[in-house]
Amino acid sequence: MANQAPLAFVDLKAQYRLHKDAIDTAIDRVLEHGQFIMGPEVLELEAALAELAGVQHVISCGSGTDALLIALMAAGVGKGDAVFLPAFTFTATAEVVLTAGAVPVFVDVDPETFNMDSQDLEHRIEALPKNLKPCVVIAVDLFGLPADYEALNAVAARHDLMVLADAAQSVGATLFDRPVGSLAPVTATSFFPAKPLGCYGDGGALMTDDAGLAEIMRSIRAHGKGTGKYDIVRAGLNSRLDTVQAAVLLAKLSAFKDEVTARQRVAARYDERLRELVTIPARSNGAQSAWAQYTIQTDGRDALAAELKACGIPTAVYYPLPMHLQPAYQAFGDGAGTVPVSESLCGRVLSLPMHPYLDDATIDRICDSIESVLQGGDTSKSVA
Ligand SMILES: Cc1ncc(COP(=O)(O)O)c(C=O)c1O
């Protein structure tokens, strides 16, 4: 096993090789026309994404983090406001709350779907100190699986909160056949290269059916401008999506649906091989994941990761520490033991290589190695 070639965790080179002509042509076209900021590809991409997500308005921007921040700014979130978010998420979900000047309130997640637990959300809204105003709930579609929007939207409606979907990992997923983007009043996503739909740098987008909100978000991404270029009507950001990145995304978009289907094939084969060995990722009612990650749960996670690494199989721990225990956020939580499911998951989760170009033999090599390690065998014998 030791002399087998190391694998890629996300194989962007395989994707580029397959779509090289379309991607190179799209980039060349931008170099030729020279409209590097807000060139025609940006509007074209926004229209294509609106169709994919089934929404009226798509506002592209500089990153997934900026997309979340722009949504909070547009909603007028600031001092004295509480924003509810899962403790088990990437740091960007929490970071934007502090950047907006609001207070993050960490909510626990479901132990199987990894997504926000709507009962815990209700509990934490009711337990909020009187000096804070409940304002927004950020639902994260972790690892590509849509959150339980029916339950979360209902809790939010009861308490007059705006739901902001953090779909950084889930573009391409559906819930009861409705695409991500149309499941919450506002959705933010990321085009970070390793995401299911990734560009070749930073990028992000917002999706909504609310024309008023869309206009404000469009203004915020471009310095808070009004109708004229130097007509500034609010504080904003410099957060436009580069035309080159829009061109790359447009070129990749034609293969995107097939890539999501390929990710589902990879997940199904992992399921079949691993279900008796570890806890495989749960499906949730009516949801079709975009499979940004395939994340198992197991005891002895760190030892397994180390043994796989020695066999040339990369893995990742998303995430090693819940947000309320991170040094920058400890002041906003009540410490260890207070968000128990998130804390337990951080010690047990392990994400395996996942991308649309993983073939069956490679998946089998990964699963053979996991089987050997967990059954105390010799990994040198687990050859594909
Ligand atoms: C759940 C989640 N939210 C937000 C982001 C931020 O996206 P970006 O890296 O494009 O700023 C990410 C990206 O890793 C993410 O996984």
The ligand as a MOL file (V3000), in Angstrom:
LIG
                    3D

  0  0  0     0  0            999 V3000
M  V30 BEGIN CTAB
M  V30 COUNTS 16 16 0 0 0
M  V30 BEGIN ATOM
M  V30 1 C -20.2990 26.7030 5.6940 0
M  V30 2 C -19.4570 27.7660 5.0610 0
M  V30 3 N -19.8250 29.0460 5.1600 0
M  V30 4 C -19.1200 30.0470 4.5920 0
M  V30 5 C -17.9740 29.7870 3.8860 0
M  V30 6 C -17.1780 30.9310 3.3500 0
M  V30 7 O -16.9760 30.8970 1.9760 0
M  V30 8 P -15.6800 31.6070 1.3250 0
M  V30 9 O -14.5070 30.7710 1.6100 0
M  V30 10 O -16.0280 31.6780 -0.1280 0
M  V30 11 O -15.5800 32.9740 1.9350 0
M  V30 12 C -17.5370 28.4690 3.7320 0
M  V30 13 C -16.3100 28.1740 2.9510 0
M  V30 14 O -15.4810 27.4040 3.2230 0
M  V30 15 C -18.2870 27.4270 4.3390 0
M  V30 16 O -17.9130 26.1500 4.2290 0
M  V30 END ATOM
M  V30 BEGIN BOND
M  V30 1 1 1 2
M  V30 2 1 2 3
M  V30 3 2 2 15
M  V30 4 2 3 4
M  V30 5 1 4 5
M  V30 6 1 5 6
M  V30 7 2 5 12
M  V30 8 1 6 7
M  V30 9 1 7 8
M  V30 10 2 8 9
M  V30 11 1 8 10
M  V30 12 1 8 11
M  V30 13 1 12 13
M  V30 14 1 12 15
M  V30 15 2 13 14
M  V30 16 1 15 16
M  V30 END BOND
M  V30 END CTAB
M  END
